[in-house]
Amino acid sequence: MQRNSYGVITKYFSILLIILSSGCRENNNSFETNPVGIPEVAREEFQIILPKSGDLWLINETYEIKWSSLSKAKYVVIELYRKNTLKQIISSKTENDGSFFYTVNPDLVSSNLYKIKLYNFDNPDEVATSNYFTIRQ
């Protein structure tokens, strides 16, 4: 009996269709399942736009913290970290409107290892962290 490549491809896609139509049964917070049953990577609820990697902020100057949001959060918390240590709660509750203006605290030491953490006030699992940026005196 001779097989052609068309038959092999048809059989392959039939098996693939059966697998996909069976759906994703595993409950995993990292994945969501669409109506076809194909796992999707969970979306990021927030993305920090500013500050970006390599930005320089000077003590006592005012800068915009800017983010995009897919979250339904009404409020967010904004924190400043140096490495992995919390240095300042910039805002304990501000509207999730995509922008916040911050005057750099004069008590901060110069470093290129600062980052912003932003999260949903009501659900801290919805979180975003900026890349490292620099604060100088």
C-alpha positions as CSV (number, residue, x, y, z in Angstrom):
1,M,0.0,0.0,0.0
2,Q,1.5,3.3,-1.1
3,R,1.0,6.5,1.0
4,N,1.2,10.0,-0.3
5,S,2.2,13.0,1.6
6,Y,-1.3,14.4,1.4
7,G,-2.6,11.5,3.5
8,V,0.1,11.9,6.1
9,I,-0.6,15.7,6.4
10,T,-4.4,15.0,6.6
11,K,-3.8,12.5,9.4
12,Y,-1.5,14.9,11.2
13,F,-4.0,17.7,11.1
14,S,-6.8,15.4,12.2
15,I,-4.8,14.4,15.3
16,L,-3.9,18.1,16.0
17,L,-7.5,19.1,15.7
18,I,-8.6,16.4,18.2
19,I,-5.9,17.6,20.6
20,L,-6.9,21.2,20.3
21,S,-10.6,20.6,20.6
22,S,-10.1,18.6,23.8
23,G,-9.3,21.9,25.5
24,C,-7.0,22.8,28.4
25,R,-8.1,21.2,31.6
26,E,-5.3,22.4,33.8
27,N,-6.0,25.3,36.1
28,N,-2.9,27.4,36.0
29,N,-2.7,31.1,36.8
30,S,-0.1,31.6,34.1
31,F,-2.4,30.6,31.3
32,E,-6.0,31.3,30.2
33,T,-7.9,29.1,27.8
34,N,-9.7,30.6,24.8
35,P,-12.9,29.1,23.5
36,V,-11.0,26.7,21.2
37,G,-9.0,25.4,24.2
38,I,-5.6,26.7,23.2
39,P,-3.7,28.0,26.2
40,E,-2.7,31.7,26.0
41,V,-0.1,33.5,28.0
42,A,-1.7,35.6,30.7
43,R,-1.7,39.2,29.7
44,E,0.1,41.8,31.7
45,E,-2.4,44.1,33.4
46,F,0.1,47.0,33.5
47,Q,3.1,48.1,31.6
48,I,5.4,50.9,32.8
49,I,6.3,53.3,30.0
50,L,8.2,55.9,32.0
51,P,10.8,55.8,33.5
52,K,12.5,53.6,30.9
53,S,15.9,51.9,31.1
54,G,18.8,54.3,31.3
55,D,16.7,57.4,32.2
56,L,18.3,59.9,34.6
57,W,16.3,61.6,37.3
58,L,17.8,64.4,39.4
59,I,17.0,65.0,43.1
60,N,14.3,67.6,43.7
61,E,13.2,67.5,40.0
62,T,9.7,66.4,39.0
63,Y,9.2,63.5,36.5
64,E,6.2,61.7,35.0
65,I,5.6,58.0,35.9
66,K,3.6,56.7,32.9
67,W,1.9,53.4,32.4
68,S,-0.6,51.6,30.2
69,S,-3.3,49.5,31.8
70,L,-5.6,46.7,30.7
71,S,-6.7,46.3,34.3
72,K,-10.1,47.3,35.6
73,A,-8.4,48.7,38.7
74,K,-9.8,52.1,39.8
75,Y,-6.6,52.8,41.9
76,V,-3.0,51.8,41.8
77,V,-0.1,51.9,44.3
78,I,3.3,53.3,43.1
79,E,6.5,52.4,44.9
80,L,10.2,53.1,44.4
81,Y,12.8,50.4,44.9
82,R,16.6,50.4,44.9
83,K,17.6,46.9,43.9
84,N,14.9,44.9,45.7
85,T,14.6,47.2,48.7
86,L,11.5,49.5,49.1
87,K,12.8,53.0,49.4
88,Q,9.6,55.0,49.2
89,I,5.9,54.6,48.7
90,I,5.4,57.3,46.0
91,S,1.6,56.9,46.2
92,S,-0.4,54.6,48.4
93,K,-3.5,55.2,46.3
94,T,-3.8,57.1,43.0
95,E,-6.2,56.8,40.1
96,N,-5.4,54.3,37.4
97,D,-5.3,57.0,34.8
98,G,-1.8,56.2,33.3
99,S,0.2,59.1,34.7
100,F,1.6,60.4,38.0
101,F,4.0,63.2,38.6
102,Y,6.7,62.6,41.2
103,T,9.3,65.0,42.7
104,V,12.4,63.0,43.5
105,N,13.0,62.8,47.3
106,P,16.3,64.6,48.3
107,D,17.0,61.9,50.9
108,L,17.7,59.3,48.2
109,V,21.2,58.2,47.5
110,S,22.6,58.3,43.9
111,S,22.3,54.9,42.2
112,N,21.6,53.4,38.8
113,L,19.6,50.6,40.4
114,Y,16.2,52.2,41.0
115,K,13.0,50.8,39.7
116,I,9.3,51.6,39.9
117,K,6.7,49.0,41.0
118,L,3.1,49.7,40.3
119,Y,0.2,47.4,41.3
120,N,-3.6,47.3,41.6
121,F,-4.7,48.7,44.9
122,D,-7.3,46.0,45.3
123,N,-5.3,43.1,43.8
124,P,-1.5,43.2,44.4
125,D,-1.1,40.2,42.0
126,E,-1.7,42.7,39.1
127,V,1.8,44.2,39.1
128,A,4.4,45.8,36.8
129,T,8.0,46.7,37.5
130,S,10.1,49.1,35.4
131,N,13.6,48.5,34.2
132,Y,16.4,50.0,36.2
133,F,17.0,53.8,35.9
134,T,19.3,56.3,37.6
135,I,18.7,58.8,40.3
136,R,21.5,61.3,41.0
137,Q,22.1,64.2,43.4
